[in-house]
Amino acid sequence: MKVLLLLFAILMPVDEAKRDPSFVAYRDLLLETIHNRDEAGLVKLVDPKIRTSFGDGGGAADLRKHLDWKELEWVVSHGGSWQAETFCAPYVYSKWPDSVDSFQGFAVTGKGVALRSSPKTGRVLTRLDYDVVTIAGAEQKGWRKVKTSGGKVGWISSDYLRSPVGYRACFGKTPDGWKMQLFVKGD
């Protein structure tokens, strides 16, 4: 049954933020802060006890120490969804289909993305639109060998692939307003 569900696995971008205008205003400020690489401003927008790993550590100081601005910008700017009163982003994490192992799959994050017979210059086998694909081999110089839900195997530029267990963030409303409470990757 799992294979049948995967045959039509598509993960369209989703952004449910507008449900709460106060969150949208917060996220806009957060994106401006990220764009400006304003570390002090960022610290004001995160929970002092922000979770940054699944082990020891965490807090604003740990976030600053291990901050990847590019990843944070991608996560915050690529939609998400509500989970009770918490907003989680990106959509690739918050809307990942249960039918696909999150450690074996990737979301294709674009429309018309080429699946090639070999990395970079290989023949285009097909074009994918927000498909969910599974790992079919190791990464090779920015290219990943994957298998489509229809069974085609080929190579996609890693720029267009996103793992649901990659960086993700969750936000909650506190007495001090919205705060980023989680920024992690892995399990």
FENBELRA-V128338 format. One record per backbone hydrogen bond with DSSP energy under -1.0 kcal/mol. CO is the residue of the C=O (numbers start at 1). NH is the residue of the N-H. If there is no record, write none. Layout:
BEGIN
{{CO	NH} {CO	NH}}
END
This chain:
BEGIN
{{1	5} {2	6} {3	7} {6	9} {9	132} {14	80} {16	19} {17	20} {20	24} {21	25} {22	26} {23	27} {24	28} {25	29} {26	30} {27	31} {28	32} {29	33} {30	34} {31	35} {32	36} {33	38} {34	37} {37	39} {38	42} {39	43} {40	44} {42	45} {45	180} {47	50} {48	60} {50	59} {51	183} {59	63} {60	64} {61	65} {62	66} {68	72} {69	73} {70	74} {71	75} {72	76} {73	77} {75	78} {78	91} {80	16} {81	88} {83	86} {86	83} {87	171} {88	81} {89	169} {90	93} {90	94} {91	95} {93	96} {97	100} {101	104} {104	135} {106	133} {107	162} {110	130} {113	128} {115	125} {115	126} {116	155} {118	122} {119	121} {123	117} {126	115} {128	113} {130	11} {131	108} {133	106} {134	147} {142	158} {143	140} {144	156} {145	136} {146	154} {147	134} {148	151} {152	148} {154	146} {155	116} {156	144} {157	160} {158	161} {160	109} {162	107} {163	166} {165	186} {168	184} {169	89} {170	181} {170	182} {171	87} {172	179} {174	177} {177	174} {179	172} {180	47} {181	51} {182	170} {184	168}}
END
